[in-house]
């Protein structure tokens, strides 16, 4: 059975035309990850290679991509860092019974170089007792600031904390110019709405919606200079049937001007490994453009 191909405008394709290409794919779960397996719905779905429908649209009004990763503040003072190391030694030294702050302090070696750490733990323990009894929220820096005019250096540092998944949004002005083209536009909108909707499986379960493989194309090849996409889920579809700001239709009732908006998000984050090729000459390839 051949894949259904829908297009707007109907005469969009030639060897030099740039256009936006969507393929509707059946979602395939990636399974549970493991140390030796690279589980992920992106590869599982892509390798299933079952295309339900293909849609050709003009290049969207705005084209761009933003890659993000999560970096956040990290604070660990020198005293806390040393205390963590000593706490590890203390916990190893305690055999049986409950490991308490006092038992850890007891394991700190003697010597002037450890006096500051001992005082730090004792002061912190005292403050915690006062806060618990009096219902206050006194911090260690509050006490040190009032007594000695100093605070604990938290060694503030920006550390990598997470990855993120890229969102994409696209908009088109659609103005059918003939009855066959009007029917094609209606079929495109229906196909998109159906593909992004969950499927009922009896009354107990819902099956995941279809997902999309999207790309920028030139003729029959991928665009060399624009970004690639991983498999995407469609999160939002908006259809404005009065794209010109006023209600207007052809004699058969077809709207004169649509405004179509699609919002996607990739199934998986982008990693450095995805950029596995580097331009070696002035001639770019599709892989050189990367994600």
Steps between C-alpha positions, in 0.01 A plus 500: 500500500651835391537786747247779469666822379327835558631835384431869501534671258441216257769622260771562761768249396778532250875433514581834667200555730554531876214359707402354838445123513305311768470123530246345738650203687355251742651561844716215632602500869872498566489256792691520825857630490796298621878527514541306177183608318422839350125504555311787343184550301682714242711214360230235555240701312737606223620145439144364483480691170119486475384824336124552520482823302727764350417871487674766294464865603679821403788615716352643822490872573781479756787250514734459797627266769623546856708240688491515879664319791443549871773661707430599860659642813691259724616599849736292715715677756856389575389405852208300368721331241754403763218400732352271237833323464535466875139387531583220262791398721282529810222286358750231406644509853167465680403137549147437615259747653364818346732728307452849644663837452682452830638163391633656183662790689666248731681352200661831396875473560659728754720788395478871434417448134175326599385749766306711251314198373415383852369847592300511176321174577443590865362845413272354237377234744428766763310717253287205389406428864401865560296509179320180597420619856423867431342457158747745347685486171848614595772423250868437567594812304269706725705400803840531333411838353398644839787347697795523264385713207547215256298234323583159362631514144255288303733462198220585261544326168286444195463126434332302226176357630270382223421479130190638332282406205467749218160650411415624151214714376396565139239719334353510150256720309289272282282636220346226281475605136275227360247241611749208481750704703230586756424131547870428536535765772204358693653152475836629627337662803295188574806274467703718736223519761442125488870413521565718805200361691513211748322178406249328727561133577177393659411709803806416708796621295612770260759427232764760420433732205699470181824695476669690222825492307546854372765649276585788275540389139634629171345305214536133593795549738539635852592866535875532549515811717202480735479296820384141524237366739464189709159331498246749636169487683243759403383677814274761349316569176318825439279579202370854452225483237494879472867558422438848357318615812153471347271213402516435126428184299474381142150415368533140623579617856877445491684765703698740283791530744621259769768560760662167602722472809684184607703450820741206526744368755770243433472165677859508625766761581783590265840366607852581384515151343227607257747737336711219360626671185709812447530696176833419337463735204293788370245249370237440767296183533171445681677334791736797526206730574420281801232543760 
